[in-house]
Amino acid sequence: MYAPLQDLSHKSEEQYAVIERCSPGPYLELFARRRQPGWGVWGNEVTCNVAL
């Protein structure tokens, strides 16, 4: 996948659309730095919205 470079550890916005087209979900981003609409997130820099 070719996408513009982002900040350190920031995933490209395009990758979310690719994953959503390939998989019906639910979606989870591990080691997240920010929330993504429609995705569960888990990481040190964001309030987790999933139960482990």
RACORSUL-V844715 format. One record per backbone hydrogen bond with DSSP energy under -1.0 kcal/mol. NH is the residue of the N-H (numbers start at 1). CO is the residue of the C=O. Records with the same first field share a line. If there is no record, write none. Layout:
# RACORSUL-V844715
NH=CO ; CO
This chain:
# RACORSUL-V844715
10=7
18=14
19=15
20=16
21=17
22=18
23=19
29=40
31=42
32=42
39=36
40=27
42=29
49=41
